[in-house]
């Protein structure tokens, strides 16, 4: 996972290149980086997304980003 830190937000890019997450306080965006759409031919892309979300959550919380939107 690659991480780009900007003031108030973090962008997480999957090592597999197929997903990107943009996370900030009260904001969460899933960006399908590989195709630009949410249609894939195989389930591994969803496995990649699940892994990225799990890793990004841990990192975002550690950076003080409000994951719960409270």
Secondary structure, DSSP 8 states (H G I E B T S, - for coil): -EEEEETTEEEEE-TTSS-EEEEETTEEEEE-TTTSSS--SSTHHHHHHHHHHHHHHHHHHHTT--SS--
